Amino acid sequence: MIRVDQLCFSYTKHPFIEDVSFGVESGEIFGFLGPSGAGKSTLQKILTGLLSRYTGTVRVNGEEAGHHGEKFYEQIGVDFEFPSLYEKLTARENLRFFASLYHKHREIDTLLKSVDLLSDADKKVSDFSKGMKARLNFIKALLHDPQILFLDEPTSGLDPSNARVMKDIILEEKSKGKTIILTTHNMYDATELCDRVAFIVDGKIRALDTPRSLIMRRGASSIAYTYIENGSEHRAEVPLGSTSEDETLCRLIRGNKLLSIHSEEPTLNDVFVEITGRQLQ
């Protein structure tokens, strides 16, 4: 669905994105993961045809993004991190207006209901909270039922309940065969949602694989367990490859006296720091 080869881009004389190449399959959730200023949003703007002065090849659904035709935006939906809405219009009026720009659109009230905004449909957007605007902006990207979704920090600023709703909708769109590009610095969202992620730092891809493969490449380093002894709770760790040599652990297992036991795997953030030397959050 997306093919990028030897992409380079610069805002000044100094290169900002250098020699980036990757592909995204149809029906895949692909994540750009990196700290602020890494180049994630710039890549998204190139892929959506907003920045065209690049070198290399950027093909989106078979069409060069920098020289796209009239139907290009019928195929893609974009949810920028900062909402682009008309504040003097109501939520429903906003969606009706944006729907009029496309040849087809989904049922507006159904979309509003999906993000719990139906009861606020006739309220002016200027009266919306930041989270309400984020949810409205998100369903605006779904209005015309696009084949490709570009989502920039879709859960940023949302409470856990509404973030869960957004993530469930993203997974539902994937189940329909949609291709989704997710830019984020949230390692938890990336681990949960993405089929593959690209680590981006200073405009370069430092690693690209599935979240699980990146995590397991480093491996679960230890087993942590807790137990009661002499009236007090104790916690201990043992390397994953040496559990049979831990006499205390073996004794507790034989006596069925463990309080808890679990592997301590690295997070995607741990792997990111190890590969790039930078923090995600």
Phi and psi restraints in degrees (value plus and minus 20) as a CYANA .aco file:
   2 ILE   PHI    -151.5  -111.5
   2 ILE   PSI     114.0   154.0
   3 ARG   PHI    -155.9  -115.9
   3 ARG   PSI      97.3   137.3
   4 VAL   PHI    -139.0   -99.0
   4 VAL   PSI     106.1   146.1
   5 ASP   PHI    -150.7  -110.7
   5 ASP   PSI     101.5   141.5
   6 GLN   PHI      31.9    71.9
   6 GLN   PSI      25.8    65.8
   7 LEU   PHI     -93.8   -53.8
   7 LEU   PSI     110.1   150.1
   8 CYS   PHI    -153.4  -113.4
   8 CYS   PSI     121.7   161.7
   9 PHE   PHI    -172.2  -132.2
   9 PHE   PSI     126.2   166.2
  10 SER   PHI    -164.0  -124.0
  10 SER   PSI     119.5   159.5
  11 TYR   PHI    -105.3   -65.3
  11 TYR   PSI     -46.5    -6.5
  12 THR   PHI    -148.1  -108.1
  12 THR   PSI    -178.0  -138.0
  13 LYS   PHI     -93.8   -53.8
  13 LYS   PSI     -40.4    -0.4
  14 HIS   PHI    -110.2   -70.2
  14 HIS   PSI     114.3   154.3
  15 PRO   PHI     -82.7   -42.7
  15 PRO   PSI     117.9   157.9
  16 PHE   PHI    -126.1   -86.1
  16 PHE   PSI     -63.8   -23.8
  17 ILE   PHI    -136.0   -96.0
  17 ILE   PSI     107.1   147.1
  18 GLU   PHI    -144.9  -104.9
  18 GLU   PSI     102.6   142.6
  19 ASP   PHI      27.0    67.0
  19 ASP   PSI      33.1    73.1
  20 VAL   PHI    -112.9   -72.9
  20 VAL   PSI     109.2   149.2
  21 SER   PHI    -157.7  -117.7
  21 SER   PSI     113.8   153.8
  22 PHE   PHI    -188.9  -148.9
  22 PHE   PSI     146.2   186.2
  23 GLY   PHI    -153.1  -113.1
  23 GLY   PSI     131.5   171.5
  24 VAL   PHI    -147.5  -107.5
  24 VAL   PSI     106.2   146.2
  25 GLU   PHI    -101.4   -61.4
  25 GLU   PSI     137.6   177.6
  26 SER   PHI     -82.2   -42.2
  26 SER   PSI     114.2   154.2
  27 GLY   PHI      60.8   100.8
  27 GLY   PSI      -7.7    32.3
  28 GLU   PHI    -122.9   -82.9
  28 GLU   PSI     125.1   165.1
  29 ILE   PHI    -118.5   -78.5
  29 ILE   PSI      94.7   134.7
  30 PHE   PHI    -134.7   -94.7
  30 PHE   PSI     107.2   147.2
  31 GLY   PHI    -130.6   -90.6
  31 GLY   PSI     115.9   155.9
  32 PHE   PHI    -116.9   -76.9
  32 PHE   PSI      96.9   136.9
  33 LEU   PHI    -138.2   -98.2
  33 LEU   PSI     103.7   143.7
  34 GLY   PHI    -197.8  -157.8
  34 GLY   PSI     147.2   187.2
  35 PRO   PHI     -92.8   -52.8
  35 PRO   PSI     150.4   190.4
  36 SER   PHI     -79.7   -39.7
  36 SER   PSI     117.8   157.8
  37 GLY   PHI      63.7   103.7
  37 GLY   PSI     -13.0    27.0
  38 ALA   PHI     -98.1   -58.1
  38 ALA   PSI     -41.3    -1.3
  39 GLY   PHI      97.7   137.7
  39 GLY   PSI     -16.4    23.6
  40 LYS   PHI     -81.4   -41.4
  40 LYS   PSI     -71.3   -31.3
  41 SER   PHI     -88.3   -48.3
  41 SER   PSI     -53.8   -13.8
  42 THR   PHI     -84.4   -44.4
  42 THR   PSI     -61.8   -21.8
  43 LEU   PHI     -80.3   -40.3
  43 LEU   PSI     -61.4   -21.4
  44 GLN   PHI     -84.1   -44.1
  44 GLN   PSI     -59.4   -19.4
  45 LYS   PHI     -86.2   -46.2
  45 LYS   PSI     -54.5   -14.5
  46 ILE   PHI     -88.3   -48.3
  46 ILE   PSI     -64.5   -24.5
  47 LEU   PHI     -85.0   -45.0
  47 LEU   PSI     -48.2    -8.2
  48 THR   PHI    -115.8   -75.8
  48 THR   PSI     -10.6    29.4
  49 GLY   PHI      59.9    99.9
  49 GLY   PSI     -10.0    30.0
  50 LEU   PHI    -102.4   -62.4
  50 LEU   PSI     -45.4    -5.4
  51 LEU   PHI    -140.0  -100.0
  51 LEU   PSI     101.4   141.4
  52 SER   PHI    -136.6   -96.6
  52 SER   PSI     -29.7    10.3
  53 ARG   PHI    -108.8   -68.8
  53 ARG   PSI      42.8    82.8
  54 TYR   PHI    -137.9   -97.9
  54 TYR   PSI     148.3   188.3
  55 THR   PHI    -135.7   -95.7
  55 THR   PSI     136.5   176.5
  56 GLY   PHI      82.0   122.0
  56 GLY   PSI    -186.0  -146.0
  57 THR   PHI    -142.0  -102.0
  57 THR   PSI     111.9   151.9
  58 VAL   PHI    -154.0  -114.0
  58 VAL   PSI      79.3   119.3
  59 ARG   PHI    -129.0   -89.0
  59 ARG   PSI     104.9   144.9
  60 VAL   PHI    -137.8   -97.8
  60 VAL   PSI      94.8   134.8
  61 ASN   PHI      32.5    72.5
  61 ASN   PSI      20.8    60.8
  62 GLY   PHI      64.7   104.7
  62 GLY   PSI     -21.0    19.0
  63 GLU   PHI    -137.1   -97.1
  63 GLU   PSI     116.7   156.7
  64 GLU   PHI     -87.3   -47.3
  64 GLU   PSI     101.5   141.5
  65 ALA   PHI     -82.7   -42.7
  65 ALA   PSI     -54.8   -14.8
  66 GLY   PHI     -98.1   -58.1
  66 GLY   PSI     -30.1     9.9
  67 HIS   PHI    -158.3  -118.3
  67 HIS   PSI      29.4    69.4
  68 HIS   PHI    -100.0   -60.0
  68 HIS   PSI     139.9   179.9
  69 GLY   PHI    -112.9   -72.9
  69 GLY   PSI    -192.0  -152.0
  70 GLU   PHI     -86.5   -46.5
  70 GLU   PSI     -49.9    -9.9
  71 LYS   PHI    -106.1   -66.1
  71 LYS   PSI     -21.3    18.7
  72 PHE   PHI     -75.2   -35.2
  72 PHE   PSI     -65.8   -25.8
  73 TYR   PHI    -101.7   -61.7
  73 TYR   PSI     -25.6    14.4
  74 GLU   PHI     -92.9   -52.9
  74 GLU   PSI     -42.9    -2.9
  75 GLN   PHI    -115.5   -75.5
  75 GLN   PSI     -36.3     3.7
  76 ILE   PHI    -143.8  -103.8
  76 ILE   PSI     129.7   169.7
  77 GLY   PHI    -144.1  -104.1
  77 GLY   PSI     118.8   158.8
  78 VAL   PHI    -147.1  -107.1
  78 VAL   PSI     108.8   148.8
  79 ASP   PHI    -138.4   -98.4
  79 ASP   PSI      77.0   117.0
  80 PHE   PHI     -91.7   -51.7
  80 PHE   PSI     137.4   177.4
  81 GLU   PHI     -80.7   -40.7
  81 GLU   PSI     -56.2   -16.2
  82 PHE   PHI    -124.0   -84.0
  82 PHE   PSI     102.1   142.1
  83 PRO   PHI     -76.3   -36.3
  83 PRO   PSI     121.0   161.0
  84 SER   PHI    -137.0   -97.0
  84 SER   PSI      66.8   106.8
  85 LEU   PHI    -152.2  -112.2
  85 LEU   PSI     137.9   177.9
  86 TYR   PHI    -111.2   -71.2
  86 TYR   PSI      89.4   129.4
  87 GLU   PHI     -91.0   -51.0
  87 GLU   PSI     -43.5    -3.5
  88 LYS   PHI    -103.6   -63.6
  88 LYS   PSI     -28.2    11.8
  89 LEU   PHI    -117.4   -77.4
  89 LEU   PSI     139.2   179.2
  90 THR   PHI     -97.2   -57.2
  90 THR   PSI     151.1   191.1
  91 ALA   PHI     -80.2   -40.2
  91 ALA   PSI     -64.7   -24.7
  92 ARG   PHI     -86.2   -46.2
  92 ARG   PSI     -60.3   -20.3
  93 GLU   PHI     -84.3   -44.3
  93 GLU   PSI     -59.0   -19.0
  94 ASN   PHI     -78.9   -38.9
  94 ASN   PSI     -68.8   -28.8
  95 LEU   PHI     -86.7   -46.7
  95 LEU   PSI     -57.0   -17.0
  96 ARG   PHI     -83.2   -43.2
  96 ARG   PSI     -61.4   -21.4
  97 PHE   PHI     -84.1   -44.1
  97 PHE   PSI     -70.5   -30.5
  98 PHE   PHI     -85.8   -45.8
  98 PHE   PSI     -53.0   -13.0
  99 ALA   PHI     -83.2   -43.2
  99 ALA   PSI     -52.4   -12.4
 100 SER   PHI     -87.7   -47.7
 100 SER   PSI     -34.3     5.7
 101 LEU   PHI    -101.6   -61.6
 101 LEU   PSI     -29.9    10.1
 102 TYR   PHI    -137.0   -97.0
 102 TYR   PSI     142.6   182.6
 103 HIS   PHI     -94.2   -54.2
 103 HIS   PSI     -45.3    -5.3
 104 LYS   PHI    -165.3  -125.3
 104 LYS   PSI     139.9   179.9
 105 HIS   PHI    -176.7  -136.7
 105 HIS   PSI     140.3   180.3
 106 ARG   PHI     -97.9   -57.9
 106 ARG   PSI     150.1   190.1
 107 GLU   PHI     -91.2   -51.2
 107 GLU   PSI     100.4   140.4
 108 ILE   PHI     -83.2   -43.2
 108 ILE   PSI     -65.5   -25.5
 109 ASP   PHI     -85.1   -45.1
 109 ASP   PSI     -52.2   -12.2
 110 THR   PHI     -84.5   -44.5
 110 THR   PSI     -61.7   -21.7
 111 LEU   PHI     -85.9   -45.9
 111 LEU   PSI     -64.0   -24.0
 112 LEU   PHI     -80.5   -40.5
 112 LEU   PSI     -61.5   -21.5
 113 LYS   PHI     -85.1   -45.1
 113 LYS   PSI     -54.1   -14.1
 114 SER   PHI     -84.0   -44.0
 114 SER   PSI     -44.9    -4.9
 115 VAL   PHI    -136.0   -96.0
 115 VAL   PSI       2.6    42.6
 116 ASP   PHI      38.7    78.7
 116 ASP   PSI      23.5    63.5
 117 LEU   PHI    -139.4   -99.4
 117 LEU   PSI     -14.9    25.1
 118 LEU   PHI     -82.0   -42.0
 118 LEU   PSI     -59.1   -19.1
 119 SER   PHI     -90.6   -50.6
 119 SER   PSI     -35.5     4.5
 120 ASP   PHI    -128.1   -88.1
 120 ASP   PSI      -6.0    34.0
 121 ALA   PHI     -79.5   -39.5
 121 ALA   PSI     -52.3   -12.3
 122 ASP   PHI    -123.9   -83.9
 122 ASP   PSI      -1.3    38.7
 123 LYS   PHI    -115.5   -75.5
 123 LYS   PSI     121.5   161.5
 124 LYS   PHI     -83.7   -43.7
 124 LYS   PSI     121.4   161.4
 125 VAL   PHI     -83.5   -43.5
 125 VAL   PSI     -47.4    -7.4
 126 SER   PHI     -81.1   -41.1
 126 SER   PSI     -41.1    -1.1
 127 ASP   PHI    -113.5   -73.5
 127 ASP   PSI     -20.1    19.9
 128 PHE   PHI     -98.7   -58.7
 128 PHE   PSI     129.8   169.8
 129 SER   PHI     -95.4   -55.4
 129 SER   PSI     150.6   190.6
 130 LYS   PHI     -79.5   -39.5
 130 LYS   PSI     -61.9   -21.9
 131 GLY   PHI     -87.0   -47.0
 131 GLY   PSI     -57.6   -17.6
 132 MET   PHI     -85.6   -45.6
 132 MET   PSI     -61.2   -21.2
 133 LYS   PHI     -83.0   -43.0
 133 LYS   PSI     -59.5   -19.5
 134 ALA   PHI     -83.6   -43.6
 134 ALA   PSI     -59.9   -19.9
 135 ARG   PHI     -89.1   -49.1
 135 ARG   PSI     -59.0   -19.0
 136 LEU   PHI     -86.2   -46.2
 136 LEU   PSI     -61.9   -21.9
 137 ASN   PHI     -82.8   -42.8
 137 ASN   PSI     -55.3   -15.3
 138 PHE   PHI     -85.0   -45.0
 138 PHE   PSI     -68.6   -28.6
 139 ILE   PHI     -92.2   -52.2
 139 ILE   PSI     -41.7    -1.7
 140 LYS   PHI     -79.2   -39.2
 140 LYS   PSI     -55.7   -15.7
 141 ALA   PHI     -90.3   -50.3
 141 ALA   PSI     -40.6    -0.6
 142 LEU   PHI    -113.1   -73.1
 142 LEU   PSI     -29.2    10.8
 143 LEU   PHI     -69.0   -29.0
 143 LEU   PSI     -68.9   -28.9
 144 HIS   PHI    -115.7   -75.7
 144 HIS   PSI      -4.6    35.4
 145 ASP   PHI      33.6    73.6
 145 ASP   PSI      36.5    76.5
 146 PRO   PHI     -93.2   -53.2
 146 PRO   PSI     138.1   178.1
 147 GLN   PHI     -99.6   -59.6
 147 GLN   PSI     -46.3    -6.3
 148 ILE   PHI    -147.0  -107.0
 148 ILE   PSI     111.0   151.0
 149 LEU   PHI    -133.6   -93.6
 149 LEU   PSI     111.9   151.9
 150 PHE   PHI    -132.0   -92.0
 150 PHE   PSI      92.8   132.8
 151 LEU   PHI    -136.9   -96.9
 151 LEU   PSI      99.7   139.7
 152 ASP   PHI    -126.1   -86.1
 152 ASP   PSI      87.2   127.2
 153 GLU   PHI      29.5    69.5
 153 GLU   PSI      37.3    77.3
 154 PRO   PHI     -84.9   -44.9
 154 PRO   PSI     -43.2    -3.2
 155 THR   PHI    -125.6   -85.6
 155 THR   PSI     -13.7    26.3
 156 SER   PHI     -82.1   -42.1
 156 SER   PSI     108.7   148.7
 157 GLY   PHI      60.3   100.3
 157 GLY   PSI     -17.6    22.4
 158 LEU   PHI    -113.9   -73.9
 158 LEU   PSI     129.2   169.2
 159 ASP   PHI     -91.8   -51.8
 159 ASP   PSI     141.3   181.3
 160 PRO   PHI     -74.8   -34.8
 160 PRO   PSI     -56.3   -16.3
 161 SER   PHI     -85.5   -45.5
 161 SER   PSI     -68.3   -28.3
 162 ASN   PHI     -92.5   -52.5
 162 ASN   PSI     -51.6   -11.6
 163 ALA   PHI     -82.8   -42.8
 163 ALA   PSI     -58.0   -18.0
 164 ARG   PHI     -84.5   -44.5
 164 ARG   PSI     -61.4   -21.4
 165 VAL   PHI     -80.3   -40.3
 165 VAL   PSI     -65.5   -25.5
 166 MET   PHI     -82.6   -42.6
 166 MET   PSI     -63.3   -23.3
 167 LYS   PHI     -86.9   -46.9
 167 LYS   PSI     -56.2   -16.2
 168 ASP   PHI     -84.7   -44.7
 168 ASP   PSI     -58.3   -18.3
 169 ILE   PHI     -87.1   -47.1
 169 ILE   PSI     -60.1   -20.1
 170 ILE   PHI     -79.7   -39.7
 170 ILE   PSI     -64.6   -24.6
 171 LEU   PHI     -87.2   -47.2
 171 LEU   PSI     -53.8   -13.8
 172 GLU   PHI     -86.2   -46.2
 172 GLU   PSI     -60.8   -20.8
 173 GLU   PHI     -84.0   -44.0
 173 GLU   PSI     -58.4   -18.4
 174 LYS   PHI     -82.0   -42.0
 174 LYS   PSI     -61.1   -21.1
 175 SER   PHI     -83.6   -43.6
 175 SER   PSI     -41.3    -1.3
 176 LYS   PHI    -105.8   -65.8
 176 LYS   PSI     -19.2    20.8
 177 GLY   PHI      74.4   114.4
 177 GLY   PSI     -11.6    28.4
 178 LYS   PHI     -94.2   -54.2
 178 LYS   PSI     127.4   167.4
 179 THR   PHI    -115.5   -75.5
 179 THR   PSI     112.0   152.0
 180 ILE   PHI    -149.4  -109.4
 180 ILE   PSI     107.1   147.1
 181 ILE   PHI    -125.5   -85.5
 181 ILE   PSI      99.5   139.5
 182 LEU   PHI    -135.1   -95.1
 182 LEU   PSI      99.3   139.3
 183 THR   PHI    -125.4   -85.4
 183 THR   PSI     110.5   150.5
 184 THR   PHI    -181.5  -141.5
 184 THR   PSI     140.7   180.7
 185 HIS   PHI    -134.7   -94.7
 185 HIS   PSI     -10.5    29.5
 186 ASN   PHI    -111.7   -71.7
 186 ASN   PSI      85.5   125.5
 187 MET   PHI     -86.2   -46.2
 187 MET   PSI     -49.2    -9.2
 188 TYR   PHI     -90.5   -50.5
 188 TYR   PSI     -63.5   -23.5
 189 ASP   PHI     -81.2   -41.2
 189 ASP   PSI     -64.0   -24.0
 190 ALA   PHI     -83.6   -43.6
 190 ALA   PSI     -62.6   -22.6
 191 THR   PHI     -85.3   -45.3
 191 THR   PSI     -60.6   -20.6
 192 GLU   PHI     -95.0   -55.0
 192 GLU   PSI     -60.2   -20.2
 193 LEU   PHI    -117.6   -77.6
 193 LEU   PSI     -54.3   -14.3
 194 CYS   PHI    -106.0   -66.0
 194 CYS   PSI     117.9   157.9
 195 ASP   PHI     -94.5   -54.5
 195 ASP   PSI     -60.2   -20.2
 196 ARG   PHI    -161.1  -121.1
 196 ARG   PSI     134.5   174.5
 197 VAL   PHI    -152.4  -112.4
 197 VAL   PSI     129.8   169.8
 198 ALA   PHI    -135.4   -95.4
 198 ALA   PSI     105.3   145.3
 199 PHE   PHI    -100.9   -60.9
 199 PHE   PSI     102.5   142.5
 200 ILE   PHI    -138.7   -98.7
 200 ILE   PSI     106.4   146.4
 201 VAL   PHI    -160.4  -120.4
 201 VAL   PSI     110.2   150.2
 202 ASP   PHI      33.4    73.4
 202 ASP   PSI      20.1    60.1
 203 GLY   PHI      55.0    95.0
 203 GLY   PSI      -5.9    34.1
 204 LYS   PHI    -147.8  -107.8
 204 LYS   PSI     126.9   166.9
 205 ILE   PHI    -105.7   -65.7
 205 ILE   PSI      99.0   139.0
 206 ARG   PHI    -114.4   -74.4
 206 ARG   PSI     -43.8    -3.8
 207 ALA   PHI    -180.5  -140.5
 207 ALA   PSI     131.6   171.6
 208 LEU   PHI    -170.4  -130.4
 208 LEU   PSI      97.5   137.5
 209 ASP   PHI    -192.0  -152.0
 209 ASP   PSI    -197.8  -157.8
 210 THR   PHI     -92.6   -52.6
 210 THR   PSI     129.7   169.7
 211 PRO   PHI     -74.9   -34.9
 211 PRO   PSI     -61.8   -21.8
 212 ARG   PHI     -83.3   -43.3
 212 ARG   PSI     -63.3   -23.3
 213 SER   PHI     -84.1   -44.1
 213 SER   PSI     -60.2   -20.2
 214 LEU   PHI     -84.3   -44.3
 214 LEU   PSI     -59.6   -19.6
 215 ILE   PHI     -91.1   -51.1
 215 ILE   PSI     -66.1   -26.1
 216 MET   PHI     -94.5   -54.5
 216 MET   PSI     -39.1     0.9
 217 ARG   PHI     -81.3   -41.3
 217 ARG   PSI     -55.8   -15.8
 218 ARG   PHI    -100.6   -60.6
 218 ARG   PSI     -54.6   -14.6
 219 GLY   PHI      68.8   108.8
 219 GLY   PSI     134.9   174.9
 220 ALA   PHI     -95.2   -55.2
 220 ALA   PSI      96.1   136.1
 221 SER   PHI    -101.9   -61.9
 221 SER   PSI     -44.5    -4.5
 222 SER   PHI    -176.0  -136.0
 222 SER   PSI     146.4   186.4
 223 ILE   PHI    -131.6   -91.6
 223 ILE   PSI     109.6   149.6
 224 ALA   PHI    -129.9   -89.9
 224 ALA   PSI     119.0   159.0
 225 TYR   PHI    -165.2  -125.2
 225 TYR   PSI     135.5   175.5
 226 THR   PHI    -146.4  -106.4
 226 THR   PSI     134.6   174.6
 227 TYR   PHI    -180.4  -140.4
 227 TYR   PSI     142.5   182.5
 228 ILE   PHI    -121.9   -81.9
 228 ILE   PSI     110.6   150.6
 229 GLU   PHI    -168.2  -128.2
 229 GLU   PSI     110.7   150.7
 230 ASN   PHI      35.4    75.4
 230 ASN   PSI      18.2    58.2
 231 GLY   PHI      59.1    99.1
 231 GLY   PSI     -17.5    22.5
 232 SER   PHI    -143.4  -103.4
 232 SER   PSI     131.3   171.3
 233 GLU   PHI    -106.7   -66.7
 233 GLU   PSI     113.9   153.9
 234 HIS   PHI    -141.9  -101.9
 234 HIS   PSI     132.9   172.9
 235 ARG   PHI    -147.5  -107.5
 235 ARG   PSI     119.1   159.1
 236 ALA   PHI    -162.7  -122.7
 236 ALA   PSI     138.6   178.6
 237 GLU   PHI    -149.2  -109.2
 237 GLU   PSI     131.8   171.8
 238 VAL   PHI    -164.8  -124.8
 238 VAL   PSI     119.8   159.8
 239 PRO   PHI     -75.9   -35.9
 239 PRO   PSI     122.4   162.4
 240 LEU   PHI     -77.2   -37.2
 240 LEU   PSI     -54.0   -14.0
 241 GLY   PHI    -105.6   -65.6
 241 GLY   PSI     -14.8    25.2
 242 SER   PHI    -148.6  -108.6
 242 SER   PSI       2.8    42.8
 243 THR   PHI     -83.2   -43.2
 243 THR   PSI     -54.9   -14.9
 244 SER   PHI     -90.0   -50.0
 244 SER   PSI     -36.0     4.0
 245 GLU   PHI    -113.5   -73.5
 245 GLU   PSI     -27.2    12.8
 246 ASP   PHI    -106.1   -66.1
 246 ASP   PSI      83.4   123.4
 247 GLU   PHI     -83.5   -43.5
 247 GLU   PSI     -58.8   -18.8
 248 THR   PHI     -83.4   -43.4
 248 THR   PSI     -66.2   -26.2
 249 LEU   PHI     -81.4   -41.4
 249 LEU   PSI     -64.9   -24.9
 250 CYS   PHI     -83.1   -43.1
 250 CYS   PSI     -60.7   -20.7
 251 ARG   PHI     -84.7   -44.7
 251 ARG   PSI     -62.2   -22.2
 252 LEU   PHI     -86.1   -46.1
 252 LEU   PSI     -57.8   -17.8
 253 ILE   PHI     -86.0   -46.0
 253 ILE   PSI     -64.7   -24.7
 254 ARG   PHI     -82.4   -42.4
 254 ARG   PSI     -55.6   -15.6
 255 GLY   PHI    -110.9   -70.9
 255 GLY   PSI     -17.4    22.6
 256 ASN   PHI      34.2    74.2
 256 ASN   PSI      26.5    66.5
 257 LYS   PHI    -137.2   -97.2
 257 LYS   PSI      -6.1    33.9
 258 LEU   PHI     -94.0   -54.0
 258 LEU   PSI     116.4   156.4
 259 LEU   PHI    -102.5   -62.5
 259 LEU   PSI     -62.8   -22.8
 260 SER   PHI    -176.7  -136.7
 260 SER   PSI     136.4   176.4
 261 ILE   PHI    -175.2  -135.2
 261 ILE   PSI     115.6   155.6
 262 HIS   PHI    -180.2  -140.2
 262 HIS   PSI     135.2   175.2
 263 SER   PHI    -100.8   -60.8
 263 SER   PSI     126.4   166.4
 264 GLU   PHI    -127.6   -87.6
 264 GLU   PSI      75.8   115.8
 265 GLU   PHI    -110.7   -70.7
 265 GLU   PSI     132.2   172.2
 266 PRO   PHI     -88.6   -48.6
 266 PRO   PSI     134.4   174.4
 267 THR   PHI    -110.0   -70.0
 267 THR   PSI     149.7   189.7
 268 LEU   PHI     -82.5   -42.5
 268 LEU   PSI     -50.7   -10.7
 269 ASN   PHI     -85.7   -45.7
 269 ASN   PSI     -60.6   -20.6
 270 ASP   PHI     -79.5   -39.5
 270 ASP   PSI     -63.9   -23.9
 271 VAL   PHI     -86.4   -46.4
 271 VAL   PSI     -60.8   -20.8
 272 PHE   PHI     -80.1   -40.1
 272 PHE   PSI     -65.3   -25.3
 273 VAL   PHI     -83.7   -43.7
 273 VAL   PSI     -61.5   -21.5
 274 GLU   PHI     -83.6   -43.6
 274 GLU   PSI     -59.4   -19.4
 275 ILE   PHI    -101.0   -61.0
 275 ILE   PSI     -59.8   -19.8
 276 THR   PHI    -127.0   -87.0
 276 THR   PSI     -39.5     0.5
 277 GLY   PHI      56.3    96.3
 277 GLY   PSI      -8.9    31.1
 278 ARG   PHI    -141.1  -101.1
 278 ARG   PSI     137.7   177.7
 279 GLN   PHI    -114.1   -74.1
 279 GLN   PSI     122.4   162.4
 280 LEU   PHI     -97.7   -57.7
 280 LEU   PSI     -64.6   -24.6
